[in-house]
Each structure stands twice: as structure tokens, then as C-alpha cells.
Amino acid sequence: MYKNLLVIIGMFFVGTACNSKEEVTAVTAKNILGNPNYQAICYGGYRTSTRDSVPSVAEIKEDIKILAAMNIKVVRTYNVHFKEVHHLLEAITALKKEQPGFEMYVMLGAWIDCKNAWTTNPPIHNEESERNAMEIAEAVKLTNQYPDIIKIIAVGNEAMVKWASAYYVTPNIILKWVNHLQELKKQNKLPKYIWITSSDNFASWGGGTADYHVQDLNQLIKAVDYISMHTYPMHDTHYNPAFWGVTSTEASLTDKQKIDSAMMRARDYAIAQYKSVLSYMKSLGVNKPVHIGETGWASFDNELYGNKGSKAVDEYKSALYYKLVRDWTNKEKITCFYFEAFDEQWKNSANPLHSENHFGLIDLQSRAKYVLWESVDKNVFKGLTRNGKPIIKTYDGNEKKLWEFVQAPTNIIQTK
């Protein structure tokens, strides 16, 4: 009864004109996605090297206040089987009560993986984990409980891309759950304004090799409300570095000029992957929104992407990529869930210096990376703290010190 009442209330507000900030329940995915006034980011609030230590509601409130100060209004999560998401929703609810008109919305992720994923048994990619049904059920429960906050449900995260060999599933499994959620909307068991998608690598959406072009994917593209695709030029500075390096005409440039040129090519590489998904979708006779569920650029790595590898990661390059991507997506009215808000060290607890631990715009010492130095100067974070610490600049705000850790790519590339 209570859940059904929430659904009815949510549906009522959808049909009500949004004349003031108090009426935030009138804001839907359709209003948010493609609207530059609703900047988006990927969020994880874990501070320690294990997800067994779940951030508290108070800690998440700190984070959400920081993101709100940056004009972020939508956060993306990845699963519902940890208490972090529950604490996030409680934190946003509390802030809405404390600050009338406060806006923060959620793209809720339901984790999907295959049978035997993360076990010693061989993964069976065309069969699914029993856990998936629990994820979906919890996502439905939370969406009905928080219809004013949750606006999108994403079925799986990089769950179809074949390099995710430990857990990927075939598209029919994602299609099954997307269709299930769409049916719940028709039955008024989910708010009708909720948009359903899956958030996956550009190749998984047909933008890569032909082996992904299967009928189940085609049906999935028709079933989702929009496509949420991922693009990571940073990773391809190692795996597909045709765009990453110095051309023969750039040999005499300064290191900064070489880097700026390489980063422009990285931005163009991301654009090309976006267009490849758009092209495949349209080849099926489908025309619906395509947004970016993830893209980002790490600020440090001691393996493939650092100064011993492709020389791709540092705070200057990550800041430049952020600006280039935001400028492009805002201009084209593409929503970009940038990866990610804060550094998290559980991603690779065995190697604290691994790139996966360094994608955040703010580090674990509550220091704003170079991308946010100007925001610090403008007192955007005045009065805000994380773990009791004020937000200050990395490298003590010394740009010369930062540049000691920046190297230009040395790979010689050919341009057309």
C-alpha cells in the first residue's frame, strides 16, 4: 500500500507544472538528460581500502554539499547491495529538508553479472548470477521509496563488454531485466517517468567490432529509454595509442604544446566513439538520446599510464580532459556522468598508486586537484569540509611543483 501510494504521488507530481524549486518532484530524466543546467558525476564515497567500511550518512552529506557547490545536480551509483546507496538517499533527503529547494538526483545502478562471476569456477557468460534478481528488486524498492530523487535506473555497469571477462553477460540477460522494469512501469509498479538504461562500453552498444552486433543488442537498443555509453581514451593510450603521441610536425613544440595537442586528439577520440554508437543505433532505424555514462582521466598511475608507461596521467592532463569533455558535451547537450567525484582506494587495494584509485577530482586528503584550483580560489568550497578537513589545493597550489610530475608523450604517431 505504502509503495503504491508513493508511485501515485510521484505520478501526480510529474503531471504538475514545475513553477518553483520546491516542486522538484516534477523534474524527470527527460528534463535532466541533455540539460547543461544539470551537471552529472559518478559518485562513490568510500574512504578506506575496503567497501566493508561504508561511509556514514554524515560523511555522504559532506560529499553532496561539496558536489552541490560545484553545481553538480545528478550523481550516478553502481549497485544496491552495499548500504552506501541507502545512506546516499538518506543524506540527500536530509539536505532537502534542511535546505528548501535543494536539488540532487540519482542515476541508480543495479549490478549485473554472470553465473560463477568472482568465484573459482569458470564464468558462464550466457547464464546469470542469482544475485541479479535481488539487485533489481532492491532497485525497484528504492525507486518507489525515493521517487523525488531517483530518476534513472541503469541495469548493469560494463556488464556486456567482453574484456570484463570475470563477469560479463550476454545482451539477452540485460534485455530481460530492462524489459522487466519497463513492464513494471506499465503496471504502475514503478513511476512512469523513470528512465531505464544500461551503462556500458561504446563497443557493447554496437560502436565497435561486428561481433557485438547481435539481435539481442538490437532489441535492447529499442527497449531502453536512452543509451548510456562509456568512452575512455586514457585507457587506449596504452591499448590503442594511434592518437596518443607526437606527430612529426609537433617535434619542435614545447612539452605543454605537445600535451595540449595530444589531449585534443584524445577528446576527438571520445567524440568518434560517441558518434560510432549514434551511427549504429540509427542504422537500426532507432532515434533516441545517447548520453555518456562514464568518461574520465586519472591523475596518477605507476603502471600502464604513468611516466613509466604511456605518460598519459597527471593532474594537468586530467584537468584538461575534464574541461575539453565538459565543453563538448555542454555545447552538444549531451549529459556526461564524469568519472569520478572523489578518489577511492578500494578499487585496487593491493596497489595504492594504481590509476583506478586516482580518478577523483578531489583526493583522499580533501585536496582539490588542479582541475578545481580555480574553484578553490573563488571560495566555492568556503565553509565545507571532507572528513573534517577544508578543501585546499594539491601541491600547495604551486603549479611549478605540479609540472615536475608532468611529461609529454614520446610516441611518434601518424596523422591522416
C-alpha positions in Angstrom: 0.0 0.0 0.0 2.7 2.4 1.0 4.8 1.7 -2.1 1.8 2.1 -4.4 0.9 5.4 -2.7 4.5 6.7 -3.4 4.1 5.7 -7.0 0.8 7.6 -7.3 2.3 10.6 -5.6 5.3 10.6 -8.0 3.0 10.3 -11.0 0.9 13.2 -9.8 3.9 15.5 -9.5 5.1 14.5 -12.9 1.9 16.0 -14.4 2.3 19.2 -12.3 4.0 22.2 -13.7 7.4 22.9 -12.1 6.9 26.6 -11.1 9.4 26.7 -8.2 12.3 24.8 -6.7 10.0 23.3 -4.1 8.4 21.2 -6.8 11.5 19.2 -7.5 9.4 16.0 -7.9 8.4 17.5 -11.3 11.9 17.1 -12.5 12.3 13.9 -14.6 15.1 12.2 -16.5 13.6 13.8 -19.7 14.2 17.2 -18.1 17.6 16.4 -16.7 19.4 14.5 -19.5 20.8 16.8 -22.2 20.3 19.8 -19.9 23.6 21.6 -19.1 22.0 23.1 -16.0 22.0 19.5 -14.6 25.7 18.6 -14.4 26.3 14.9 -13.6 29.1 12.9 -12.0 29.9 9.4 -10.9 29.9 9.0 -7.1 31.4 6.6 -4.6 32.0 7.8 -1.1 34.3 5.1 0.2 37.3 6.4 2.2 39.1 3.2 3.1 40.7 0.3 1.1 37.6 -1.9 1.6 33.9 -1.5 0.9 33.3 -3.2 4.3 33.7 0.3 5.7 30.6 2.0 4.5 30.6 5.8 4.5 28.1 7.2 7.0 25.1 9.5 6.2 27.1 12.4 7.8 30.1 11.7 5.6 28.0 11.5 2.5 26.2 14.7 3.4 29.7 16.3 3.4 30.3 15.0 -0.1 26.9 16.0 -1.5 27.4 19.6 -0.2 30.8 19.7 -2.0 29.3 18.5 -5.2 26.3 20.9 -5.0 28.8 23.7 -4.6 30.3 22.6 -7.9 26.8 22.9 -9.5 26.5 19.1 -9.7 22.9 18.0 -9.6 22.9 14.4 -10.6 25.1 11.5 -9.2 25.5 8.0 -10.6 25.8 4.9 -8.4 26.7 1.4 -9.3 25.0 -1.2 -7.1 22.5 -1.6 -4.3 24.0 -4.4 -2.3 26.0 -2.2 -0.1 24.5 0.3 2.4 26.3 3.2 0.7 23.4 3.9 -1.6 20.9 3.8 1.2 23.0 6.3 3.1 23.3 8.4 0.0 19.5 8.6 -0.4 19.1 9.3 3.3 21.7 12.1 3.1 20.0 13.8 0.1 16.6 13.5 1.8 18.1 15.2 4.9 19.6 18.0 2.8 16.3 18.6 1.1 14.6 19.0 4.5 17.4 21.3 5.7 17.6 23.4 2.6 14.3 24.0 0.8 14.8 23.8 -2.9 17.9 21.7 -2.7 18.4 19.5 -5.8 20.3 16.3 -6.2 19.1 13.4 -8.2 20.3 9.9 -8.7 21.0 7.5 -11.6 20.7 4.3 -9.6 22.8 1.4 -10.7 21.8 -2.3 -10.3 24.9 -4.5 -10.6 24.6 -7.4 -13.1 27.0 -10.3 -13.6 27.1 -13.8 -14.9 26.9 -17.2 -13.2 30.1 -18.0 -11.3 31.4 -14.4 -11.5 34.1 -13.7 -8.9 34.4 -17.4 -8.0 37.0 -20.0 -8.7 34.6 -21.7 -11.2 34.7 -20.7 -14.8 32.3 -17.9 -15.6 29.2 -18.8 -17.7 28.5 -15.7 -19.6 25.1 -16.7 -21.1 23.7 -17.5 -17.7 23.3 -15.1 -14.9 24.1 -14.8 -11.2 21.2 -15.5 -8.8 22.2 -12.2 -7.2 20.9 -10.2 -10.2 17.2 -10.7 -9.2 18.0 -9.3 -5.8 19.7 -6.2 -7.2 16.8 -5.5 -9.5 14.2 -6.0 -6.7 16.1 -3.6 -4.4 16.5 -1.0 -7.1 12.7 -1.1 -7.6 12.1 -0.8 -3.9 14.4 2.2 -3.5 13.0 3.9 -6.6 9.5 3.6 -5.2 10.7 4.8 -1.8 12.6 7.8 -3.2 10.7 8.9 -6.4 11.7 12.5 -5.9 15.4 11.6 -6.0 15.9 8.5 -8.2 15.2 9.4 -11.9 17.1 6.7 -13.8 17.8 3.0 -13.3 20.8 1.5 -15.0 20.8 -2.2 -15.4 24.4 -3.3 -15.1 27.7 -1.5 -15.4 30.0 -2.5 -18.2 28.2 -5.8 -17.9 28.2 -6.7 -21.6 31.7 -5.7 -22.7 33.8 -8.8 -23.4 37.0 -7.6 -21.8 35.2 -7.8 -18.5 36.0 -11.5 -18.6 35.3 -12.2 -14.9 31.6 -11.3 -15.0 30.2 -10.1 -18.4 26.8 -11.3 -19.5 25.3 -11.7 -23.0 22.9 -9.0 -24.0 19.8 -11.1 -23.6 20.3 -11.0 -19.8 20.4 -7.2 -19.8 17.4 -7.1 -22.2 15.4 -9.4 -19.8 15.8 -7.0 -16.9 15.3 -3.9 -18.9 12.0 -5.3 -20.3 11.0 -6.3 -16.7 11.5 -2.8 -15.5 9.6 -1.3 -18.5 6.8 -3.7 -17.7 6.6 -2.6 -14.1 6.2 1.0 -15.4 3.3 -0.1 -17.5 1.7 -1.8 -14.4 2.2 1.3 -12.3 4.7 -0.6 -10.1 7.4 1.9 -10.9 6.9 5.6 -11.6 6.2 6.0 -15.4 8.7 8.9 -15.6 11.7 6.8 -14.5 14.0 6.1 -17.5 15.6 2.7 -17.9 19.0 2.1 -19.5 22.2 0.0 -19.2 25.5 1.8 -18.8 28.2 0.1 -20.9 31.3 0.5 -23.1 30.8 2.1 -26.5 31.6 -1.3 -28.2 28.8 -3.0 -26.2 26.4 -0.6 -27.8 27.5 -1.5 -31.3 30.1 1.2 -31.8 33.0 -1.2 -32.0 33.5 -4.6 -33.8 30.9 -6.5 -35.6 30.9 -9.4 -33.1 28.7 -7.2 -30.8 26.1 -6.7 -33.5 23.7 -9.4 -32.3 19.9 -9.4 -32.4 19.6 -9.2 -28.6 21.6 -6.0 -28.6 19.4 -4.6 -31.3 16.3 -5.4 -29.2 18.0 -3.8 -26.2 18.6 -0.6 -28.0 14.9 -0.5 -28.8 13.9 -1.3 -25.2 15.9 1.3 -23.3 14.7 4.8 -22.8 18.2 6.1 -23.8 21.7 4.8 -24.3 24.3 5.3 -21.6 27.8 4.7 -23.2 31.3 4.8 -21.8 34.4 6.1 -23.5 37.9 6.0 -22.1 40.7 7.5 -24.3 43.0 7.3 -21.3 43.0 3.5 -21.3 43.6 3.5 -25.1 46.8 5.5 -24.7 48.1 2.0 -23.9 45.8 -0.4 -25.7 45.2 1.6 -28.9 47.6 4.5 -29.0 47.2 5.6 -32.6 46.0 9.0 -31.4 48.4 9.3 -28.4 51.8 10.8 -29.0 53.6 13.4 -31.1 53.3 13.9 -34.8 56.3 14.7 -37.0 55.1 18.3 -37.3 55.0 18.7 -33.5 58.5 17.7 -32.7 59.7 21.2 -32.1 56.8 22.3 -29.9 57.1 22.8 -26.1 56.1 19.9 -23.8 52.9 21.8 -22.9 52.0 22.3 -26.6 52.6 18.7 -27.3 50.4 17.7 -24.4 47.6 20.1 -25.4 47.6 18.8 -28.9 47.6 15.1 -27.7 44.7 15.9 -25.4 42.7 17.5 -28.2 43.1 14.2 -30.1 42.0 12.3 -27.0 38.9 14.4 -26.9 38.3 13.8 -30.6 38.8 10.1 -30.0 36.0 10.1 -27.4 33.8 12.0 -29.8 34.4 9.4 -32.5 33.4 6.6 -30.2 30.2 8.5 -29.3 29.4 9.0 -33.0 30.0 5.3 -33.7 27.3 4.4 -31.2 25.0 7.0 -32.6 25.6 5.6 -36.1 24.9 2.0 -35.2 21.7 3.0 -33.3 20.4 4.9 -36.3 21.3 2.0 -38.7 18.6 0.1 -36.8 16.0 2.8 -37.5 16.1 4.0 -33.9 16.5 7.6 -32.8 16.7 8.2 -29.1 19.1 10.1 -26.8 22.7 8.9 -26.3 24.5 10.2 -23.3 27.8 9.4 -21.6 27.6 7.3 -18.5 31.3 7.4 -17.9 34.4 9.0 -19.1 37.4 10.2 -17.1 41.1 10.6 -16.8 43.2 9.5 -13.8 45.7 11.9 -12.2 48.3 9.2 -11.3 49.4 5.7 -12.1 52.5 3.6 -11.5 51.8 1.1 -14.2 50.5 1.3 -17.8 49.6 5.0 -18.0 52.1 6.7 -15.8 55.5 8.1 -16.6 56.9 4.6 -17.0 54.1 3.7 -19.4 52.2 5.9 -21.9 52.9 9.1 -19.9 49.2 9.9 -20.0 48.2 10.6 -16.5 48.9 13.6 -14.2 46.8 16.4 -12.8 47.4 18.7 -15.8 46.2 16.2 -18.4 43.2 15.1 -16.2 42.2 18.8 -15.7 42.5 19.5 -19.4 40.4 16.4 -20.4 37.7 17.4 -17.9 37.5 20.9 -19.5 37.5 19.6 -23.0 34.8 17.0 -22.4 32.6 19.3 -20.4 32.8 22.0 -23.1 32.0 19.5 -25.8 29.1 17.8 -24.0 27.6 21.0 -22.7 27.6 22.5 -26.2 26.0 19.4 -27.8 23.6 19.0 -24.9 24.9 15.6 -24.0 24.8 14.6 -20.3 28.2 13.4 -19.1 28.5 11.4 -15.9 32.2 12.3 -15.4 34.2 9.6 -13.6 34.6 10.5 -10.7 33.9 12.8 -7.8 36.4 11.6 -5.2 39.4 9.3 -5.2 38.6 5.8 -3.8 41.3 3.4 -2.7 39.3 0.1 -2.6 39.4 -0.1 -6.4 42.9 -1.6 -6.2 43.7 -2.1 -2.6 46.9 -4.1 -3.4 48.4 -1.1 -5.3 47.6 2.3 -3.8 49.3 4.0 -6.7 47.2 2.3 -9.4 45.2 4.5 -11.8 41.8 3.1 -10.6 42.4 4.8 -7.2 43.1 8.2 -8.7 40.2 9.2 -11.0 38.6 11.6 -8.5 38.5 15.4 -8.8 39.3 15.5 -5.0 41.8 13.2 -3.3 41.6 11.3 0.0 43.3 14.1 1.8 40.4 16.5 0.9 42.6 18.3 -1.6 41.2 19.7 -4.8 43.2 18.6 -7.8 44.4 21.0 -10.5 41.0 20.9 -12.3 39.4 22.6 -9.2 42.1 25.0 -8.2 40.2 27.9 -9.7 37.1 26.9 -7.7 39.2 27.0 -4.5 40.4 30.5 -5.5 36.7 31.6 -5.9 35.8 30.3 -2.4 33.4 27.8 -3.9 34.2 25.4 -1.0 34.2 28.0 1.7 32.9 26.5 5.0 32.8 23.0 3.5 34.9 20.1 4.8 35.5 16.5 4.0 36.5 14.2 6.9 36.7 17.4 8.9 39.3 19.0 6.6 38.8 22.1 4.5 39.1 21.7 0.7 42.6 23.0 -0.3 44.7 22.7 -3.4 47.0 19.8 -4.2 50.8 20.6 -4.5 50.1 23.5 -2.1 48.7 25.4 -5.1 52.2 25.5 -6.6 51.8 25.0 -10.4 55.6 24.8 -10.9 55.7 21.9 -8.4 52.8 20.2 -10.3 54.7 20.4 -13.6 57.6 18.5 -12.1 55.3 15.4 -12.5 54.1 16.1 -16.0 55.7 14.5 -19.0 54.8 14.9 -22.7 54.1 11.7 -24.7 57.0 10.5 -26.7 55.3 8.0 -29.0 55.6 9.2 -32.7 52.2 8.9 -34.4 50.9 9.3 -38.0 48.1 11.6 -38.8 45.8 11.4 -41.8 
